[in-house]
């Protein structure tokens, strides 16, 4: 099976090098953040109330697909409160002592950001409960009959959790957050504003039409938009005069295999397999994965969500089905079918 799909320009996950580069592009204040207007209003009220009371902000949980700004929001919360930011992740906290070491080194008012918090181990999660509620840490000393427990007081801090899989969070952990918010995909207008801001930071000459062209192919995700901007910048510097207009944006994105709907080679291969090879479906997930040379998990977690979101495929009890928009995108004539049924008339739902 191929592995390069994980390095595609349209994946919403960031690799370590890109994560470091993103720091310079991330807004540091809430006023600079583009999009998520309802979430911004909620945070403005909460931040102002916490500042007036001179207390740390309540614990926050941000949920949503990767690349939408959960880590950025944690940094903004710390900056708005004038507090320090400590960053870690669920998979990195293997033992209870790992979390205890971080908690005991916090300063009053600090923001502790835990990415992929749904992947915390049970033992780690258990010591987090009293830390979140009572700002106390229970430590067990010794083993067997001589073991004893001591309770340490912790400074009041704000825990900001981020998750891409809300359903995997345990109920007791989720209920201890004072505010739970889901980040949505961004509109083309918001992405265009983000791209223009990033272009000014990167010192790239970009006109409005070029920004709109990149935004329309960015899958509603700021991380993807910034990545495509950098690739078009490279194209413009090598094949053009360094400035990005609509022509340069289109040519650059076509060179990197991103079409006008934001689909890449593997996305189109999935649609082609569904429509041409299997007559529109229903087709099992494993069959599609083998047809395009990808792992089943990769197809389900990386490629399918966007195809489902834009209405090109549908999940049914019998498998995946190509919707009329998929046939249209490939320039094919969809087979006649009864509305709500597959090509052969079988019920989809």
N, C-alpha and C positions, 0 to 999 in steps of 0.2 A: 504493500500500500504506500501511497505517496505521503510525504510529510510536508511538502512545500506549501500546502494549503494553509498551514499555520502561519506562514510568512507573507501571505497575500496582502496587498496594499489596502484591502477593504476589511480586514479583520478588526473588530473593535477592541481587542486586547492589545496592550502595549508591551513591547519587549523591554528588557532592562535599559538598553541604550536610549530607546525612545522615551522611556519614563523620565530619564534624566533631562532629555532635551525639552520635554513638555513643561518643566518647571518654569522656564522663562516665558512661556506663552500663557500660563495660567493667570487669571485675574486674582488680585489679592484683596480686593474689597467687593462688597456686595453690589455697590453701584456700578462696578465694572463688569459684573457677570451678565451675560446676555442669555435671554430665554428663561424658562421655568418661572414665569411671572407670579403664579400663585404661591409657589414655594418661597420665592423672594419676599413676598408680602408677609408670609407667616414668620419667616426668620427675622425680618426687620422689627416686627412687634416683639418677638421673644428676646432679641438682642438688646433692644432699647429698655425693656422691662428689667432684664438682668443687670444692665449697667446702672439703672436708677436704684435698684436694690443693693448694688455693689455685691452681688453674689454670682457664682459661676452659673453658666447656662445649664438647663436641664439636659439629661442624656438624650442624644439624637440617633436615629437610625435612618440611613438613606438606602433605598432599594431601587433596583433598576438594572437594565442591561449595561455591560461594560462600555466605557468611553463617553458617558453622558455627564460626568462632572462630580461624582461622589467624593473623590479625593480632593478636588478643587474646593468643594463646599466645606470640607473639614478645615482646610487651610484658611478659608475666608472667616469661618467662625473664630478660629484662634486669633487672627489679625484684628477682627472687629472687637474682640474682648481684650486685646492687648495681652494675650496669654501665650505661653510656650506651647509648641506642638510636638508631641511624641508620636511616631508612626511605627506601627507593626502590623502583622497580619495573622489571621487565624492559624494557617499551617505552620507558622514560625513558633507558635506557643505550644510546644509539645508537652512540657511538664508544668505542673502547678507552680514550681519554683521560677519558671521563666516569666510568668505573669507577675508573681510576687516581687521579683527583682525590679520590674518596671514600675509597679504601683508604689513601692516604697521609695522610689527616687523622684516621684512627681513633686511639683511645687504647687502651692495653693493657687487654684484657678486654672491649672494646666489643662490642655485638651489632649486626650489620648485617642488616637485614631486607630481603629482595628479594621483593616480591610479583610474581605471574605470572612466575616465574623461567624458565618454559619458553619465554618470548618473548624471551630474550636473543639478540642477534646472535652469529654465529659468532666474529667477531673479539673481542668482549667476553668470550665464554665461554672463549676460549683463554688469555687472561691471568688468568682466574680460577683455573685449575687450579693453577699454582705458588703462588698466594696462599693457596689452601685447604690445600694439602699441606705446603708448606715455609715459608709466611708470607714469601714473597719476590715481588717484582714486577719483571718484565723490561720494560725500556723501550728502544726503538730510537731512537737519535739519528742524524739525517742521513738521506740517501738515496743510493742507488747504491753505487759502490765504496767511498765514504768512510763508509758507515753503520756504526755500531757499537752494541753492546748493553751496557747496564749493568744490574746487578741491585741492587735496593733491598731492604733488610730492612724487613719490616712488623711492627707490634706483633701479638701473638697475639690473635686475635679469634674470635668465634663467628658464622658465617654461618647465618642462618635463612631458608630458602627456602619459598615458598608457591606451590602450583600447583593449578589446577582441572583440568589435563589432563596427568596423569602420563605418558601414552603419548607425549607430544610432547617429553619430556625426553630428551636424548641419554644414552646409556649411560655415557660417561666422566664426565659431570657428576653423574649420579645415584649412581654408585659412590663418589664422593668425600664423600658425606654419611655421617656416622657413625651416624645414626639417622633412619630414614624411618618416618613414621606417617601413617595415614589417619584423618581425622575422619569419624565416622558421623553420620547424622541422629539427632536427639534424641528421646527418648520423651516422651509427653505429661506425665508426672510431672516430668521435668527441665525441660521448657518452662514448666510451671506455677510451679516454683520460681524460674526466671529472670524470669518476668513479675512475680511478687510482689516480687522484689528491685528490679526496675526501677521498679515502682510506688512503692516506698518512697523511691527516689532522686528520682523526679519529683514526690513529694508528692501522689500520687493515692490516694484511698480506694478500695480494691479488696478484695472479699471472695473467699473461696476458690472459690465456684461461678463467679464472674465470670472469675477467672483460668483455671479449668479450661475454660470455654467458649472463651476466646481461644486457649488452648494447643491445643485440639483442631482449630482451623482454621489453624494456623500452619505446616503442611507440614513439621514436624520441624526447623525452622530458627529459631534465636534471633533473627536479624535481622528476619525476617518477624514473629515474635512481638512484638518491641519496636515495630515499625512499626504493627501492628494495635492494640497497647495505646495508642499515641498517638492513633490515629484514633478509637478508642472513647472515650478521654478527651475529645477534642474534642466528640464527640457528646453525652457526658454533661454537659459544661459548657454546651452550647448548648440541648439539648433536655431536660435533667434538672437534678438538684441538684448535679452534679459527682462523685457517687460512682458506682462501677461495681459492679453486681450482675449476676446472670445475665441478667435481663431487659434491662438496658441494654446488656450485651455482645451479646446476640442481635440486638437492634434496630439497634445501631450497625453491626455487621458485615453485616447484611442490607442496610442502607442503602448500604454501600460495595461491595455485590455479592459478598461472600464467604459461600459457603454452608457447611453443616455439615461437609462433607468438605474444606474449604479450597479449593474451586474458585471461580474468578471467571467473568466473562462469556465470556471467550475460551475458557477450558477447556471450559465447557459448550457453546459453539458448535462446538468440535472434536468433542465427543461427539455432538452433534446431527447434524452433517454426516455422521459415520460411520454412525450408526444410522438416521436418517430419510432422508437423501439417498442414501446408498450401501448401504443394507441390511446394514450391519455390516462391509463390506469383503470382501476386501482392497482398499485404496485407496492410491495413491502419495502420497508426502509433498508433492510440488508441487501435487497436486490438492487436498489438504486445505488447504494454505496459501492457495491462490486462493479456496477456498470461504469461509474465515473472514477474508479480507482482510489476511493477514499475510505477511511475508517467510518464505521456506522456512527460513532459518537461525534465525529467531526461534522458529518452531514447534518445530524440532528441539532447540534449545538451552535455551529458556525454558519452554515448555509441556509438551513430551513427557516429560521426565524424571520429573516427579511423577506424571503419568498412568500411566506404566509402573510406577513404584514401588508405587503402590497397586493395581495390577492391573486398571485400567479399559481399557487398550488393550494390544496386543501388536505387536511388530515381526516380520514374516515376510518370506521372500524375495520375496513378491509384493506386499507393502505392509503398511499398518497395518490392524489388525482390532480391532473393538470386542469386549471381553470381556463375560460375563454381568453383571458388576458395573456396567458402563457403562449397559446397558439398564435395570437395576434403579434406578440413580441418576436416570435420566430418567423413571422411571415407565412404562417401556415393556415389552412382553412380547417377550423375545428369540425369534427364529425357531428352530424345531427344528433341531438339528444333531447330527451324530455327535460324541461327545467327541473333542476334539483336532482338529476340523475346523471350517471356516467355515460360514456359513448355508446355502450350497449344497452342502456336503459336501466342499469342496476341502481338501486337506491344508494345515495351517498351518506345519508344521515339516518 
